[in-house]
Amino acid sequence: MLAEAQGEFLDQVRPALAEFSKTAPELASLLNTLLDELADPRIHGFGISPDAIELFSSAARSLGSFEDNVHVLAHAADKLGGLEDKAAGLLNAARRLEGAALAIQSAIADMPRGRW
């Protein structure tokens, strides 16, 4: 896609440079040389490294089904919306359970052997 876009750009610029060369041939020649260098992927690689292209491709494949799952994620977010309000209650319940477990352990330890 980048090569195609760059080719279209060059197709538009070259005729303008041909006209420009009638009034400023040296400058037009310099600009043509610059365009030739910019168009050569061996020199500039279109500005994107092969690693970056692979990363973008992988991300596109990974996110390909994202829009199919957006409604599921939105529903989950709605259900979890009040979770931060419930955190204090859950912590309090966990502390009470821990206290009850310690009380049971203590009661078992205090029982005479043979009764349990």
Rosetta blueprint (number, residue, H / E / L):
1 M L
2 L H
3 A H
4 E H
5 A H
6 Q H
7 G H
8 E H
9 F H
10 L H
11 D H
12 Q H
13 V H
14 R H
15 P H
16 A H
17 L H
18 A H
19 E H
20 F H
21 S L
22 K L
23 T L
24 A L
25 P H
26 E H
27 L H
28 A H
29 S H
30 L H
31 L H
32 N H
33 T H
34 L H
35 L H
36 D H
37 E H
38 L H
39 A H
40 D L
41 P H
42 R H
43 I H
44 H H
45 G H
46 F H
47 G H
48 I L
49 S L
50 P H
51 D H
52 A H
53 I H
54 E H
55 L H
56 F H
57 S H
58 S H
59 A H
60 A H
61 R H
62 S H
63 L L
64 G L
65 S L
66 F H
67 E H
68 D H
69 N H
70 V H
71 H H
72 V H
73 L H
74 A H
75 H H
76 A H
77 A H
78 D H
79 K H
80 L L
81 G L
82 G L
83 L H
84 E H
85 D H
86 K H
87 A H
88 A H
89 G H
90 L H
91 L H
92 N H
93 A H
94 A H
95 R H
96 R H
97 L H
98 E H
99 G H
100 A H
101 A H
102 L H
103 A H
104 I H
105 Q H
106 S H
107 A H
108 I H
109 A H
110 D H
111 M L
112 P L
113 R L
114 G L
115 R L
116 W L
